[in-house]
Amino acid sequence: MQDATTKTTVTLKGTVVQLVMVNPHALIIFDVNDGGKTTRWTAEMGGPQQLIKQFGWSPSTVKAGMPITLIGRVVKSGDPS
């Protein structure tokens, strides 16, 4: 099976729209404003139980409107969602 992500990491700064705590992976949906154009991105993380048990997260840890910086890899297609 081929890895569906690129090997290079990117840093994105934006504003949280929503934290979705669902199995098998929690998601952060956020907007990135780049020169007046806003793009909605979705970041996939570990499962909700991992975030809760290992990192102490709760559904209110990340709230809509919060500024956020994410570092990660994008899918090979470059699609933000």
C-alpha positions in Angstrom: 0.0 0.0 0.0 1.4 3.4 -1.0 1.5 6.3 1.4 -1.2 8.8 0.5 0.7 11.7 2.0 3.7 13.7 0.9 6.9 13.4 2.8 7.4 17.1 3.3 5.8 18.9 6.2 3.9 22.1 6.0 3.0 24.7 8.6 -0.5 26.2 8.3 -1.8 29.1 10.5 -5.5 29.6 10.7 -8.7 29.9 12.7 -10.5 26.9 14.2 -14.0 26.2 12.8 -14.7 23.0 14.6 -13.2 20.1 16.6 -14.8 16.8 15.7 -14.2 14.0 18.2 -15.2 10.9 16.3 -13.7 7.5 15.8 -11.4 6.4 14.3 -9.7 9.8 14.0 -10.5 13.2 15.5 -10.6 16.1 13.1 -9.8 19.8 13.3 -11.6 21.9 10.7 -9.9 25.3 10.2 -9.8 28.2 7.9 -6.5 29.6 6.5 -6.5 33.1 5.1 -3.8 33.5 2.4 -3.7 36.9 0.9 -7.4 37.5 1.1 -8.4 34.0 0.0 -9.8 31.7 2.7 -9.3 28.0 2.3 -11.0 25.5 4.6 -8.7 22.7 5.7 -9.3 19.5 7.7 -6.6 18.0 9.9 -6.8 14.3 10.9 -5.4 13.4 14.2 -5.3 10.3 16.5 -8.5 8.8 17.9 -10.5 10.7 20.5 -9.6 8.2 23.3 -5.9 8.7 22.6 -6.3 12.5 22.7 -8.2 12.2 26.0 -6.0 9.6 27.8 -2.6 10.6 26.6 -2.9 14.3 26.1 -5.8 15.3 28.4 -7.9 16.8 25.6 -11.7 17.2 25.9 -14.3 18.3 23.4 -13.7 21.9 24.7 -9.9 21.9 24.3 -10.0 23.4 20.9 -12.8 25.9 20.3 -14.2 27.7 17.3 -12.6 31.0 16.7 -9.2 30.1 18.3 -6.1 30.8 16.3 -4.2 27.6 15.5 -0.9 26.6 13.9 -0.7 23.0 12.6 2.4 21.2 11.3 1.9 18.1 9.3 1.9 16.5 5.9 -0.8 17.0 3.2 -2.2 14.4 1.0 -0.5 13.9 -2.4 -3.3 15.5 -4.2 -2.9 18.7 -2.1 -6.6 18.7 -1.4 -7.2 20.6 1.9 -10.1 18.4 2.9 
